[in-house]
């Protein structure tokens, strides 16, 4: 497990990506901009909520993006909790690329686009948020949330690249290898356990609830 600073804790963290959105289906880049969950995205969140229904959650946290908040509210269900919104859980800001298609961005910014996907450790842009900055804020906010929930369970809803950068930090994967694994699927579930100084990955990018099987809820 990757060492982090902090006091000894015992916290289980259920990390989820938001459900499919309208812009996802059109290959438009979202980042800090937003689009609503599709019907499919809504059902993905409902299935994840069912899978987590037996978990006694003591906190539910979300990015401030509407797609993440909607997913978190579905997971919350009738629990007597408030979804706590935090900007630090937002997706990487794509700057001038947001709202445009992948193909359009590649055509208009071929050099930057190629570096982003082929050599992310060398990527630099005047408008796109640096990978290192996103990774630093994700590590900081997860650690901060964990310190508030000793011996408790929390659920956190965030975004594909933000979560990928967090997991890369825990697994000691360099940013140059960020794209060596597939994109994180909508509403996929990653479960972490932390003692406040290190993080153990129990489940990563799990989508068993999406296979159509009537899974027993996690308990």
Secondary structure, DSSP 4 states (H G I P E B T S, - for coil): -EE--S----EEEEEEEPPPBHHHHTTB--TTS--PBPHHHHHHHHHHHHHTTTS--SEEEE-SSHHHHHHHHHHHTT-S-PEEE-GGGSPPP-GGGTTSBHHHHHHH-HHHHHHHHH-GGG---SSSPPHHHHHHHHHHHHHHHHHT-TT-EEEEEE-HHHHHHHHHHHTT--GGGGGGSPPPPTT-EEEEEE-SSEEEEEEEEE-GGGSS--PPPP-
